[in-house]
Amino acid sequence: MVKTAVKYNIEFIREKALRLVQEGRIQRNQPIYVLCKYIPYRDWLNVELELEKHEFLFRDCIIDLLSCENWSEG
């Protein structure tokens, strides 16, 4: 059985970050680097390259990554 690699594009990373924020596992004001706790080590280089490609730094806040987050009134 061959495992297929997960493609870590910017949308996948944003969705992962949003899900973690909604679950309360990370906060919007934390640096993007906290995502490394939730992404397998072997895949982190791919995530790092994708973030750099879109001009994100590890010290940038999660909220910067979620800049297009939709808000709804409850």
Contacts in CASP RR format, 6 or more apart in sequence:
PFRMAT RR
TARGET T0000
AUTHOR 0000-0000-0000
METHOD contacts of the structure
MODEL  1
MVKTAVKYNIEFIREKALRLVQEGRIQRNQPIYVLCKYIPYRDWLNVELE
LEKHEFLFRDCIIDLLSCENWSEG
5 43 0 8 1.000
5 46 0 8 1.000
6 12 0 8 1.000
6 43 0 8 1.000
8 39 0 8 1.000
8 43 0 8 1.000
8 46 0 8 1.000
8 47 0 8 1.000
8 50 0 8 1.000
9 50 0 8 1.000
10 50 0 8 1.000
10 51 0 8 1.000
10 53 0 8 1.000
10 54 0 8 1.000
13 35 0 8 1.000
13 47 0 8 1.000
13 50 0 8 1.000
13 51 0 8 1.000
13 65 0 8 1.000
14 65 0 8 1.000
14 66 0 8 1.000
14 68 0 8 1.000
16 35 0 8 1.000
16 38 0 8 1.000
16 39 0 8 1.000
17 26 0 8 1.000
17 32 0 8 1.000
17 35 0 8 1.000
17 62 0 8 1.000
17 65 0 8 1.000
17 66 0 8 1.000
18 66 0 8 1.000
18 69 0 8 1.000
20 26 0 8 1.000
20 35 0 8 1.000
20 38 0 8 1.000
21 27 0 8 1.000
21 28 0 8 1.000
21 62 0 8 1.000
21 66 0 8 1.000
25 38 0 8 1.000
26 34 0 8 1.000
26 35 0 8 1.000
26 38 0 8 1.000
26 62 0 8 1.000
27 62 0 8 1.000
28 61 0 8 1.000
28 62 0 8 1.000
28 63 0 8 1.000
28 66 0 8 1.000
29 61 0 8 1.000
29 62 0 8 1.000
29 63 0 8 1.000
30 61 0 8 1.000
30 62 0 8 1.000
31 58 0 8 1.000
31 59 0 8 1.000
31 60 0 8 1.000
31 61 0 8 1.000
31 62 0 8 1.000
32 51 0 8 1.000
32 56 0 8 1.000
32 57 0 8 1.000
32 58 0 8 1.000
32 59 0 8 1.000
32 60 0 8 1.000
32 61 0 8 1.000
32 62 0 8 1.000
32 64 0 8 1.000
32 65 0 8 1.000
33 58 0 8 1.000
33 59 0 8 1.000
34 62 0 8 1.000
35 47 0 8 1.000
35 62 0 8 1.000
36 44 0 8 1.000
36 47 0 8 1.000
39 47 0 8 1.000
51 57 0 8 1.000
51 58 0 8 1.000
56 64 0 8 1.000
56 65 0 8 1.000
63 69 0 8 1.000
END
